[in-house]
Amino acid sequence: MMDLYKIALRNLLRYKRRTLLTASLITIGVVFVLVFMAVSGSFKAMMIGQITDAMLGHIQIHKKGYVASIDNLPLNLNLKASAFARIEETLQQQKDIEAYSPRLKFGGLFSNFSESTNIRLNGVYPEREFKTVPLLTSRIAEGKKTLGRGEIFIPSLLAIGMKVKVGDPVVIVATNKDGSVNGKPFVVAGILESVTGPGGRDGYLHIEDAADVLRMPELEISEVAIRLKDFDRLQLTFTELEKRLASAFGKDGKFPLEIHTWEGLTPFFNIARMLDVMTFFIKLMLVALVLISVLNVMIMAVYERIREIGTMAAIGTPPGKILALFMLEGFSLGILGTLIGCGLGVLLIFILNLAHITFNFGQQRGLLLEATVHPGALLSIAGIVIIVSVLASLQPAFKASRMEPINALRHV
């Protein structure tokens, strides 16, 4: 086999320009795919991080039917204290969970004593919330990074529109599920930048203050946000958690909860899917480029070496060895283009990172591009290119191995 491989390399070196041109085309394709995967992967990871670590969390638990009517923030679909206690017990048994935060969500009126407007509010335990969505504090454009009783974080667009500043007194008015109205004074402790761009009207206050505004005799929970230790284990943890909760709550045949990963809670998941689809089609373009390039070279090699092939067959070279010879030539082209392409691709990605390129996402400014390629992605691209190179050489190699020696030697 080594002798065949040496002959294959010599044959490629006989046509240096053609070999270099084909290898260059493969190299360009590999570099383009690797850089695109690194940049799009960086944007996707940043986008998911901003959504999950600044607002949603990785997984959320609600009472069944809550998400379908979440725009109305229904108070009658909150989880009772006993149900949350069972959920909390289950979560504490999950080793993959880093933190979780119960939230009490409701809509109300925000007043600065001269005018009022609508606001969506999240009642939280501040320390638990900051552990579950650690980027929440990075959204605080003005004010302090802590939230105490009697204090409130408000969205920046609301603060601008209502001319409210940090330290100003405001009033929150809300209607509880029984229909009674109650108000409570607060002090603006911080102003939040929105993750999702204009229209973000979510504020934060202490969960016990939220219960006071809603006159709850016993604390209820609208949702439980969960952060995982390893985001790559999202689906595995989700499946295991769903089974545990079903075991804890579904003993009577009815499961009163619904569990969602971040993917089912935000339209930005569709953007992430689009990036995956684009990456798939870019890989298809690479396959087409390699296939056409290698196929063209191997067809020309067979055509130009018909008499040589006939001579090899006439002296007793088995068809299998002739087939292997041409396939080794295609394999060598794939190896050469892959090695150079991967090397140049990694170098270009390194240069991009040194350039410290920044971009904006929603209201977040100056996010740093951190292009990376996972070793598994490098291996997959290399495998695709090499396999396609071998497959592209298969038809010309098969044709060469099937030639009749007499007819081949007569070829001019």
N, C-alpha and C positions, 0 to 999 in steps of 0.2 A: 504493500500500500504506500509506503514511503517513497518507493521508486516512482510510482504513478504520480504522487504528489509533486515530486521534483520535476517530472516531465510537464505536469500541468503549469507549474510556475514558469518554466522555461518558455512554454507556448505563450503565456501571457506577456512575457518580456519581449517576445519576438514582435509584438505589436504594441509598443510602448504608448504611443499616442492614444490609440483606441482604449487601451487598458486604463490610462490616466483619466481620459475623458469620462469613461463609465464610472470609475471610482469616484471622480469629482462630483458627478451627478448624484450618486448615492450619498456622498458626504454632505452635500448641500441639503438634501432631503432630511438626513438625520439631524443635522444642526438646526434646521428650521423647526422640526418637530420637537426637539428637546427644549429649545428656547421658548417656543409657544407653550409647551406643557408647564415649564417652570414659571413663566409670567402669569398664565391663566390660573395655574394652581395657587400662586401667591395671592392673586386677587380673590379667588374663591375662598381660600383659608381666611383671608382678612375679612371678607364679607360675612362669612359664617361666624367668625370670632366677634365681630361688632354686633351682630344680631343676638347671638346666644350669650355672650359675656357682658353685654351692656343692657340687656333688656329681658330676653325670654328665658334663659337657662337652656339646658340640653333636653330635658324632659319635663312635661307638666302633667299634673293629675287634677281632674275636675270631677264634679258630680255629672252623671250622664245627662246629656242634653245642654250642658252649659256652653260649650264651644259653639254650637249651632246658633245660639242667641247671644253671643258674647258682645255684640255691638250694643245691646241694651243693658249689659251688666246686670243680669237679673239677680236680685237678692234672694228670691225664693228657691234658687238652685245652689245655694251655698252648702258647704259641708258642715255638719254639726260637730261639736267638740268631740263627741264620742267616736265619730267616724275618723276625724283627723288623728285622734290618739292611736287608732288601729293602723292608720297609714304610717304614722311616725314610727311605730314599733316595727313595721315591715321595713321601712327605709333604713333603720338602724342595723338591720341584719344584712344589708347589702354592702359587701366590702368594696364594690366599685364606685360607690357614691361618696363624693368628697364633701358636699354640703347640700342643704335643702332649705327652702324658705317658704313659709306659709304667707299667703297674701289675701287681703280683704279688699276687693275691688268694688267701686261704686261710682256713680255719676252724681255731680252736684253743681251748685252755683258758687262761683268765685266772685267775691265782692271786695272792692277797695274802698268802700263806704261812699263812693260817688257813682259808680256804675258796676254792673254785674255781667258775667258771661259764664258759659258752660265750661266744665272741667272734668276730666276723668282722673280718678284718684286711686292710688295703690297704698293700702295700709300694710306696713311691713314692720318686722323686727329689724332695725337697721343693721346690726352686726351680722345677722344671718343672711340678710339680703346682699350685703357687700361681699360676703364669701361666695354666695351663689352666682352673682353677676358682678365679678370684680371690676369690670370696666365702667360700672355705673358711676363711680367717683370721678373717672376721667371726663365724664359728660358735664360735670359741674363747672360751668364757665365762671360763675361768680359765687362767693359765699364760702362757707366752711364745708368740710368733708364729712361732717357728722350730722346726725339728725336726732334731736331729743323730743321729749313730750312738749306739745304746744308749738312745734316748728313744722315747716312745710317746705318742700322743694317744688318749684313751679317751672313749667317749660318756658324757654326763652321767648318764643313768639307771643305767649300770653303776657309775659312781663313787659315786652315792648308795647304791645297793644293797649295794655291797661296802665302803662307808665308806673309800674311797680318795681321797687328796688329791694335789694337785700336789707333786712332789718325793718321793713315796712309792716304795719299791722294789717291783716286781712281777715275776712270772715268766710267760712265754708258753710253753706246751707245745703242740706240733703233731706230727701224723703225716705223714710224706712219702709220696709215691706208691708207694714200695717197702714201706711198712708199718712202718718204724722210727720210734721216738718220740724227740723231742729237745726240750730246753728251753733257754731263754735268759733271763737277767735283764734287766730294763729299769727305767728311771726314768720316772715319769709327768711329761711335760713340759707337758701341756695337757689340758683337759676340754672336749669338743665338745658344743654343742647340736645336737639332731637337726633335720634339714630336714623329715622326713616325720612327725614327731610321735612318740608313745610307740612303742617297739619298735625304734627305731634303735639298732643295736648294732655299728656299724662303727667300728673304730679305725684309726689310721695309724701306720706306722713306716717307717724307711728301707728301701728296697728291698734293699739289701745285707744288712741285718739279717734281712729276711724270707728271703732265700736261705740265710743261715746256719741259721736255725731249721729250714728244710726240707732242709738238707744237700744243696743243689744243687751239683753239680760245675761246672755252667755255668748262668748266669742264664737263667731262662725268664720269659716275659711272659704274663699272663692276658688283658690287654686294653690297648688304646691309646686313650686319651681325647683328643679333638681339639677345639680352640677355633678358631672362625672370626673373621676380621676383621669381616665383615659378616653378621650373623645372617639378614638378609633374603635372602641368596644361599645359604641352607642347601640347598635342593633341587638347585640348579645345581651347587654344589660337591660335594654327595654323588654326583650322577650322574657328574661328571667323575672324582672319586676312584675310584669303583667301576670305571670303564672303565680307568683307569691300573693299578689293582691287578689287574684281570683280565688285562691285558696282561703284567704282571710275573710273575703266578703261574699263569695258566691256559694255559700253552703246551702242556701234555700233555692238554688237554681237561678237566681237573678243576680247579676253583677251591677251594682249601682254606680260604678265609676267609669270614667273614660280616660285613657292614657294616650298622650301624643308626644312624639319627638318634635324637635323644633321644625322639622320639615313640614309637618301638617299644620303649623300655626302661623306661617308667614309666606307671602307671595314671593319672597326673595329666593325661596327654594327653587322656583322655576328658572331663575337666572343661573343658579348653580347647575341645574340640569342642562340648560342650554350650553354652558361651558363644557360639560362632559360630552354633549353631542358634537360640539365643534371639535373637541379633541379627537373624538372617534373619526370624524371625517378627515381631519388632518392626517391621521394615521393611514386612512384609506388612500389618500393622495400619495403618501410615502410608499405604500405597497405598489400602487400603480407605477410610480416613477422607477422603482427598483425593478419591477417586473418587465417593463418596456425596455429599460436600459440593458439589463442582462440578457433578455431574450434576443434583442437586436444584435448584441455582440456575439452571442453563441451561434445564432443562425449564420452570421457572416463567417464565423470561424469554421463552421462545418462546410459551408459552401466553398471557401477558399482552400480547404485542406482535404478535398474529396480524394485526390490521388494519394495523399499521405495516409488517409484512412484505409484506402484500398490496399496499400502496401502493408500496413499493419495487419489487416485481415488476412492477406495472402501468406504472410510468414507464420500464421497460426495464432495470432492474438485473439483470445476469446471475445465474443461480443460484450460480455459482462465487463471486461477490462476497458474496452473502448467507451462503453457507457459511463463507467466510473471516472475515466479520464476527463471527459467533458463536464461531468457534474462537479468534479473537483475544481475545474477552472471557474465555474460559476460560484462555487463555495468560496474560493479564494478572493474573487471580486467582492463578494458580500463581506467577507472578513476585513479586507483592506478598507472598503468604504466605511464600514461600521466603526473600526478602531479610530480612524482619522476623524470621522464625524463626531463620535462620542467625546474624543479629546478636545476638539475645537468647540463643541457645544458646551462642555463643562467650563472651558476657559472663558467663553463669551458670557455665560451666566455669572461667573466670578467677577468679570469686568462690570456687568450690569449692577451687581451688588455694591461694588466699589464706588459706582457713580452716585449712589444714594438717591435714586429716583423716587419722587413722592407723587401721590395723587390724592384725590378727594373722593369720599364716599358719603353721600347724604350731606349732613352738616359737619361731618368730621373732616378736618383739614390736615394736610401734611402727613398722611399715612405713608409709611416707608415701604417701598417695594422690596420684598425679601424673597427673591427667586431661588427656589431650590428644586432639585430633582432627586426623588427617592431612588436608592440603588435598585429597587425592584423595577422602577420605570426604565432605567438604563438597560437592565437585563432584558426586559420585555421588548424594547425597541431593537436591541441587538439581535434577539431571537427572531423577531419578525423579519428583519432585513436578511439575515442569513438563510432562514427557511425559504423566503420568497426567491432569493437568489438561486438556491438549489432547485426549487420547483420550476423557475424560469428556464433553467438549463436542461430540464428533464426532456422536453420534446426534441430539441436539437440533438441531445445526446442519444436519445432513443433512435432517431433517424440515422445518426452516424453508425450506431452499432448494428443496424439492420441492412447496411449497404452490402451489395454483392461485390466481392473483390474484383471480378473481371470488368463489370460495368464501371466501377470506380476508377480502375486503372486506365480505362479508355477515355475518361473525362478530360477535356482540354480546357 
